Amino acid sequence: MSASGVDVGRLARTALLITFVTAVFVLLAAEQLSGNVLRVGIGAIGAVAFVTAITSFLIAAGQYYDESAASYD
């Protein structure tokens, strides 16, 4: 989407996918678990989603860095 920056479209699609998958897992956990186990499950699901979002951002930033380095060669 952007020729001189981070690919915002790819990053947005990935964030949307992470949000959707996290919401589905939280809803499924809410149906199956209760009490403190539910809280731990939601915390674990949120932690995985957060790490996945960070990894996606780093991949997008790395791709931007590679394209910037290639343009200076």
Secondary structure, DSSP 8 states (H G I E B T S, - for coil): --SSS--HHHHHHHHHHHHHHHHHHHHHHHHH--HHHHHHHHHHHHHHHHHHHHHHHHHHHHHHHHHHHHHH-
